[in-house]
């Protein structure tokens, strides 16, 4: 045990009601993991998860007796979600591993908080907080948190072989909370075990990669992943392209107040080629919204041909469903520009403010000129639209119809 810490969110009446419900049923309950870690680091706390020695049916009964809603979100794995004042709190029964195969574990319930801590991946996640702010720290995780040292619980290789996703979690937590060089034992074990990543589901790999890329500055983590061959293992599209652009992109995000964007950061380390994007999105089974944005970004091709406002407006109009695909190229160009960076920033600002105009003529106008409906009309309308785009959208309705008549 350590001296109590200040955690204002412990005073939330919704959380207090959950504590009361479980303790009145005879259970012990503590906040676990991320909320404790982030409080110690002075970082924001979003989700609050709890651990208890009560078994799931008893947790459900305790919540019901207290007038709270219990949802069996993962009851087969020991997890119930309590809904208190509209806020969800995951409650998981203390567990210990019985058997692991590198992807999933067979667990049994435990009464021992230390046993529960020993099955966790990283020491900074093996922390528990009583309702009075007292930290239970059986594995000296506080020391690692304060040193910003991301370290596996126990023997690193043993933890990884229980679940190979922990390799990516190691680098993800290093990106978010680490300082200096990664823990040497964790780094060596991750390198030795990297082939185990092949057995993981695409969804789990993509989820971890996305979270890593969302870190305030993922550049050091990506550098070590590249050095160890782990980045190439999960993202072969980055091979022979490099991650050098990440550092300057992160610096530009800070300088120009751009919100960190995991997809933009991904685009910084892969080539804008349709074949690469298609392979990546298919292999990692990304959501359609991700696939569409990356595909549109690849279709744009690069910033070299977007060097004038008129060309940018034309590209934005043509890629209207995915304007970020054009803006991303401009941001990447701005972040890499050694000279005339202000010019690229001005183009980014212009692109972000662009509102696609509406073609001032329609098929009805062409029919009124005597053009019969059908394929020919569509071709004439398309030629008129291309002329309008080429004019930087300056040709008005009369000018466009005059061109059609004179053609």
C-alpha positions as CSV (number, residue, x, y, z in Angstrom):
1,X,0.0,0.0,0.0
2,X,1.1,3.6,-0.6
3,X,-0.2,6.9,0.8
4,X,-3.6,8.0,-0.6
5,X,-3.5,10.0,-3.8
6,X,-5.8,12.8,-5.0
7,X,-8.3,11.5,-7.5
8,X,-11.2,14.0,-7.8
9,X,-13.2,11.6,-10.0
10,X,-13.5,9.3,-6.9
11,X,-16.1,11.8,-5.6
12,X,-18.4,11.1,-8.6
13,X,-21.8,10.1,-7.1
14,X,-22.3,7.6,-9.9
15,X,-19.0,5.8,-9.0
16,X,-19.8,6.0,-5.3
17,X,-23.1,4.3,-5.9
18,X,-21.3,1.3,-7.5
19,X,-18.8,1.1,-4.7
20,X,-21.7,1.1,-2.2
21,X,-23.6,-1.6,-4.0
22,X,-20.7,-4.0,-4.2
23,X,-19.4,-3.4,-0.7
24,X,-22.9,-3.7,0.8
25,X,-23.0,-7.2,-0.8
26,X,-19.8,-8.1,1.1
27,X,-17.4,-7.6,-1.8
28,X,-14.1,-5.8,-2.1
29,X,-13.9,-3.4,-5.0
30,X,-11.1,-1.2,-6.4
31,X,-10.6,0.9,-9.5
32,X,-8.0,-0.8,-11.7
33,X,-5.6,-0.1,-14.6
34,X,-5.7,3.0,-16.8
35,X,-7.6,5.3,-14.5
36,X,-5.1,4.8,-11.8
37,X,-2.1,5.1,-14.1
38,X,-3.4,8.3,-15.7
39,X,-4.2,9.9,-12.4
40,X,-0.6,9.2,-11.2
41,X,0.7,10.8,-14.5
42,X,-1.7,13.7,-14.3
43,X,-3.3,12.6,-17.6
44,X,-7.1,12.8,-18.3
45,X,-9.2,9.9,-17.1
46,X,-12.0,8.7,-19.3
47,X,-13.1,5.2,-18.6
48,X,-13.2,3.9,-15.1
49,X,-12.9,0.1,-14.7
50,X,-13.2,-1.8,-11.5
51,X,-12.2,-5.1,-10.1
52,X,-13.9,-7.1,-7.3
53,X,-13.7,-10.4,-5.5
54,X,-17.4,-11.0,-6.1
55,X,-18.4,-13.4,-8.9
56,X,-20.4,-12.1,-11.8
57,X,-23.8,-13.4,-10.7
58,X,-23.2,-11.8,-7.3
59,X,-22.2,-8.6,-9.0
60,X,-25.5,-8.6,-11.0
61,X,-27.5,-9.3,-7.8
62,X,-25.7,-6.6,-5.9
63,X,-26.4,-4.0,-8.6
64,X,-30.0,-5.0,-8.8
65,X,-30.4,-4.8,-5.0
66,X,-29.0,-1.2,-5.1
67,X,-31.3,-0.1,-7.9
68,X,-28.6,0.0,-10.5
69,X,-28.6,-1.6,-13.9
70,X,-26.2,-4.5,-14.6
71,X,-25.4,-5.5,-18.1
72,X,-23.7,-8.9,-18.7
73,X,-21.4,-7.5,-21.4
74,X,-18.7,-10.2,-20.8
75,X,-20.1,-12.3,-18.1
76,X,-18.5,-15.5,-19.5
77,X,-15.1,-13.8,-18.9
78,X,-16.0,-12.3,-15.6
79,X,-17.1,-8.9,-16.7
80,X,-20.4,-7.0,-15.9
81,X,-21.1,-3.4,-16.8
82,X,-22.8,-1.4,-14.1
83,X,-24.9,1.6,-15.4
84,X,-25.1,4.3,-12.7
85,X,-26.6,7.7,-13.6
86,X,-26.2,6.9,-17.2
87,X,-22.5,6.1,-16.9
88,X,-21.1,2.7,-17.6
89,X,-18.5,1.1,-15.3
90,X,-16.9,-2.3,-16.3
91,X,-16.6,-4.6,-13.3
92,X,-14.4,-7.6,-13.6
93,X,-14.0,-10.4,-11.1
94,X,-10.4,-11.1,-10.0
95,X,-8.9,-13.7,-12.3
96,X,-5.8,-15.8,-12.8
97,X,-4.7,-17.6,-15.9
98,X,-5.0,-21.4,-16.1
99,X,-4.0,-21.9,-19.7
100,X,-2.8,-19.6,-22.6
101,X,-2.2,-20.2,-26.3
102,X,-0.8,-16.9,-27.5
103,X,-4.2,-15.5,-28.5
104,X,-6.6,-16.1,-25.6
105,X,-6.5,-17.4,-22.1
106,X,-8.5,-19.8,-20.0
107,X,-9.0,-18.2,-16.6
108,X,-10.5,-19.0,-13.2
109,X,-11.7,-16.6,-10.6
110,X,-9.4,-15.6,-7.8
111,X,-9.7,-14.1,-4.4
112,X,-6.1,-12.8,-4.4
113,X,-5.5,-9.3,-5.8
114,X,-1.8,-10.1,-6.4
115,X,-2.8,-13.1,-8.5
116,X,-5.0,-10.8,-10.6
117,X,-2.1,-8.3,-11.0
118,X,0.3,-11.1,-12.1
119,X,-1.9,-12.0,-15.1
120,X,-1.7,-8.4,-16.4
121,X,0.6,-7.4,-19.2
122,X,2.4,-4.3,-17.9
123,X,3.3,-3.1,-14.4
124,X,1.8,0.3,-15.0
125,X,-1.5,-1.5,-15.6
126,X,-1.3,-3.6,-12.5
127,X,-2.5,-0.9,-10.1
128,X,-5.6,-0.7,-8.0
129,X,-7.2,2.2,-6.2
130,X,-9.5,2.0,-3.1
131,X,-12.4,4.5,-2.8
132,X,-10.3,6.6,-0.3
133,X,-7.5,7.0,-2.8
134,X,-5.2,4.4,-1.4
135,X,-3.2,2.6,-4.2
136,X,-2.6,-1.2,-4.0
137,X,0.6,-1.7,-5.9
138,X,1.8,-5.4,-5.6
139,X,4.3,-5.2,-8.5
140,X,5.9,-1.8,-7.9
141,X,4.1,-0.3,-10.9
142,X,4.0,3.2,-9.4
143,X,7.8,3.4,-9.7
144,X,7.5,2.5,-13.4
145,X,4.7,5.0,-14.0
146,X,6.6,7.8,-12.4
147,X,9.8,6.9,-14.4
148,X,7.6,6.6,-17.5
149,X,9.1,3.1,-17.9
150,X,6.9,0.6,-19.8
151,X,7.8,-2.8,-18.4
152,X,6.2,-6.2,-18.6
153,X,5.0,-8.0,-15.5
154,X,7.5,-10.7,-14.6
155,X,9.4,-12.3,-17.5
156,X,8.7,-10.4,-20.7
157,X,8.9,-13.3,-23.0
158,X,6.5,-15.4,-20.9
159,X,4.0,-12.5,-20.8
160,X,4.2,-12.2,-24.6
161,X,3.8,-15.9,-25.3
162,X,0.5,-15.8,-23.3
163,X,-0.8,-13.3,-25.9
164,X,1.3,-12.0,-28.8
165,X,-0.8,-8.8,-29.0
166,X,1.2,-7.7,-26.0
167,X,4.0,-6.9,-28.4
168,X,2.0,-4.2,-30.0
169,X,0.6,-3.1,-26.6
170,X,4.2,-2.7,-25.4
171,X,4.9,-0.2,-28.2
172,X,1.5,1.4,-27.9
173,X,2.0,2.2,-24.2
174,X,5.6,3.3,-24.9
175,X,4.2,5.7,-27.5
176,X,1.7,7.2,-25.0
177,X,3.5,7.0,-21.7
178,X,7.1,6.0,-22.2
179,X,10.3,8.0,-22.0
180,X,13.8,7.5,-23.4
181,X,14.7,4.1,-24.7
182,X,12.2,1.2,-24.4
183,X,12.8,-1.4,-21.6
184,X,15.6,-3.6,-23.0
185,X,14.1,-6.9,-21.8
186,X,10.7,-6.0,-23.3
187,X,12.4,-4.9,-26.6
188,X,14.4,-8.1,-26.9
189,X,11.5,-10.3,-26.1
190,X,9.2,-8.5,-28.5
191,X,11.8,-9.0,-31.3
192,X,12.3,-12.7,-30.5
193,X,8.6,-13.3,-30.5
194,X,7.5,-11.2,-33.4
195,X,6.5,-14.1,-35.6
196,X,3.7,-14.8,-33.2
197,X,2.0,-11.6,-34.6
198,X,1.1,-13.7,-37.6
199,X,-1.5,-15.7,-35.6
200,X,-3.4,-12.7,-34.4
201,X,-6.7,-11.5,-35.9
202,X,-6.5,-8.6,-38.3
203,X,-9.0,-6.7,-36.2
204,X,-6.9,-6.8,-33.0
205,X,-3.7,-5.7,-34.9
206,X,-5.5,-2.8,-36.6
207,X,-7.1,-1.7,-33.3
208,X,-3.6,-1.6,-31.6
209,X,-1.9,0.1,-34.5
210,X,-4.7,2.8,-34.6
211,X,-4.3,3.5,-30.9
212,X,-0.5,3.7,-31.3
213,X,-0.8,6.2,-34.2
214,X,-3.2,8.3,-32.1
215,X,-0.5,8.9,-29.4
216,X,0.7,12.5,-28.9
217,X,4.0,11.6,-30.6
218,X,4.3,8.0,-31.9
219,X,7.6,8.7,-33.7
220,X,9.9,7.0,-31.2
221,X,7.7,3.9,-30.9
222,X,7.6,3.6,-34.7
223,X,11.3,4.0,-34.9
224,X,11.9,1.1,-32.5
225,X,9.2,-1.0,-34.3
226,X,11.0,-0.4,-37.5
227,X,14.4,-1.2,-36.0
228,X,13.2,-4.5,-34.7
229,X,11.3,-5.5,-37.9
230,X,8.0,-5.5,-36.0
231,X,6.6,-2.6,-38.1
232,X,7.4,-4.4,-41.3
233,X,5.8,-7.5,-39.9
234,X,2.4,-5.8,-39.4
235,X,2.7,-3.0,-42.0
236,X,4.8,-4.3,-44.9
237,X,3.6,-1.3,-47.0
238,X,5.9,0.9,-45.0
239,X,9.0,-1.0,-46.1
240,X,11.3,0.9,-48.4
241,X,9.2,4.0,-47.8
242,X,10.3,5.0,-44.3
243,X,9.0,6.7,-41.2
244,X,11.1,9.9,-41.4
245,X,8.0,12.0,-42.2
246,X,6.4,11.2,-38.9
247,X,8.6,13.4,-36.7
248,X,8.1,16.5,-38.9
249,X,4.4,15.8,-39.2
250,X,4.0,15.7,-35.4
251,X,6.0,18.9,-35.1
252,X,3.7,20.5,-37.7
253,X,0.6,19.4,-35.8
254,X,1.9,21.2,-32.8
255,X,3.0,24.3,-34.7
256,X,-0.2,24.7,-36.7
257,X,-2.7,23.3,-34.2
258,X,-3.7,20.4,-36.3
259,X,-5.5,17.7,-34.4
260,X,-3.6,14.4,-34.2
261,X,-4.9,12.2,-36.9
262,X,-4.0,8.5,-36.9
263,X,-4.9,8.0,-40.6
264,X,-2.8,11.0,-41.7
265,X,0.1,9.6,-39.7
266,X,-0.4,6.2,-41.4
267,X,-0.4,8.0,-44.8
268,X,2.9,9.6,-43.8
269,X,4.6,6.1,-43.7
270,X,3.1,4.4,-46.7
271,X,3.2,5.2,-50.4
272,X,0.1,6.8,-52.0
273,X,-0.4,3.8,-54.3
274,X,-3.7,2.1,-54.9
275,X,-2.1,-1.4,-54.8
276,X,-0.5,-0.8,-51.4
277,X,-3.7,0.7,-49.9
278,X,-5.8,-2.1,-51.2
279,X,-3.5,-4.7,-49.7
280,X,-3.3,-2.9,-46.4
281,X,-7.1,-2.4,-45.9
282,X,-7.9,-5.9,-47.0
283,X,-5.3,-7.6,-44.8
284,X,-6.2,-5.5,-41.7
285,X,-10.0,-5.6,-42.4
286,X,-10.4,-1.9,-41.8
287,X,-13.8,-0.3,-41.6
288,X,-15.3,1.0,-44.9
289,X,-14.8,4.6,-43.8
290,X,-11.1,4.0,-43.3
291,X,-10.8,2.1,-46.6
292,X,-12.6,4.8,-48.6
293,X,-10.5,7.6,-47.2
294,X,-7.2,5.8,-47.8
295,X,-8.3,4.8,-51.3
296,X,-9.3,8.3,-52.2
297,X,-5.9,9.5,-50.8
298,X,-4.1,7.1,-53.0
299,X,-6.2,8.2,-56.0
300,X,-5.0,11.8,-55.5
301,X,-1.5,10.5,-55.9
302,X,0.6,13.1,-54.2
303,X,1.0,16.8,-53.6
304,X,3.4,17.5,-56.5
305,X,0.5,18.2,-59.0
306,X,-1.5,20.2,-56.4
307,X,0.8,23.2,-56.3
308,X,-1.6,25.9,-57.4
309,X,-4.9,27.0,-55.8
310,X,-6.8,26.2,-59.0
311,X,-5.5,22.7,-59.1
312,X,-6.3,22.1,-55.5
313,X,-9.8,23.4,-55.9
314,X,-10.2,21.1,-58.9
315,X,-9.0,18.1,-56.9
316,X,-11.2,19.0,-54.0
317,X,-14.2,19.1,-56.3
318,X,-13.4,15.8,-57.9
319,X,-12.8,14.1,-54.5
320,X,-15.7,15.9,-52.8
321,X,-16.8,12.8,-50.8
322,X,-13.3,12.6,-49.3
323,X,-11.8,16.1,-49.1
324,X,-9.4,15.0,-46.4
325,X,-7.6,12.9,-49.1
326,X,-6.5,16.1,-50.8
327,X,-5.9,18.1,-47.6
328,X,-3.8,15.2,-46.2
329,X,-1.4,15.5,-49.2
330,X,-1.1,19.2,-48.6
331,X,-0.4,18.7,-44.9
332,X,2.3,16.1,-45.5
333,X,3.9,18.4,-48.1
334,X,3.8,21.3,-45.6
335,X,5.3,19.3,-42.9
336,X,8.2,18.2,-45.1
337,X,8.8,21.6,-46.7
338,X,12.2,23.1,-45.8
339,X,11.4,26.4,-47.7
340,X,8.2,28.2,-48.5
341,X,6.3,26.3,-45.8
342,X,4.1,29.3,-45.4
343,X,2.9,28.8,-49.0
344,X,1.9,25.2,-48.3
345,X,0.1,26.2,-45.0
346,X,-1.8,28.8,-47.0
347,X,-2.9,26.1,-49.4
348,X,-4.0,23.9,-46.5
349,X,-6.1,26.8,-45.0
350,X,-7.6,27.4,-48.4
351,X,-8.5,23.8,-48.9
352,X,-10.0,23.4,-45.5
353,X,-12.3,26.4,-46.2
354,X,-13.3,25.2,-49.7
355,X,-17.0,24.6,-50.4
356,X,-17.6,22.6,-53.6
357,X,-19.6,24.8,-56.0
358,X,-22.6,23.4,-57.9
359,X,-22.4,23.0,-61.7
360,X,-24.6,25.9,-63.0
361,X,-26.2,23.8,-65.8
362,X,-28.1,20.5,-65.8
363,X,-29.4,18.0,-68.3
364,X,-32.7,19.9,-68.5
365,X,-30.8,22.9,-69.9
366,X,-29.2,20.7,-72.6
367,X,-32.6,19.2,-73.5
368,X,-33.9,22.7,-73.9
369,X,-31.1,23.3,-76.5
370,X,-32.4,20.3,-78.5
371,X,-30.0,17.6,-77.2
372,X,-31.9,14.3,-76.9
373,X,-31.8,12.5,-73.5
374,X,-29.4,9.6,-73.4
375,X,-25.7,8.8,-73.5
376,X,-24.8,11.6,-75.9
377,X,-26.4,14.2,-73.5
378,X,-24.3,12.8,-70.6
379,X,-21.1,13.2,-72.6
380,X,-21.9,16.8,-73.5
381,X,-22.7,17.6,-69.9
382,X,-19.4,16.0,-68.8
383,X,-17.4,18.1,-71.3
384,X,-19.1,21.2,-70.1
385,X,-18.3,20.3,-66.5
386,X,-14.6,19.7,-67.4
387,X,-14.5,23.1,-69.1
388,X,-16.1,24.7,-66.0
389,X,-13.5,23.0,-63.7
390,X,-10.6,24.1,-66.0
391,X,-11.9,27.7,-65.7
392,X,-11.5,27.4,-61.9
393,X,-15.3,27.4,-61.8
394,X,-15.6,30.9,-63.2
395,X,-17.7,30.1,-66.3
396,X,-21.3,30.9,-65.6
397,X,-24.5,29.4,-66.9
398,X,-24.7,31.5,-70.0
399,X,-21.0,31.0,-70.9
400,X,-21.4,27.2,-70.5
401,X,-24.5,27.0,-72.6
402,X,-22.9,29.2,-75.3
403,X,-20.0,26.7,-75.4
404,X,-22.4,23.8,-75.9
405,X,-24.2,25.6,-78.7
406,X,-21.0,26.5,-80.4
407,X,-19.5,23.0,-80.1
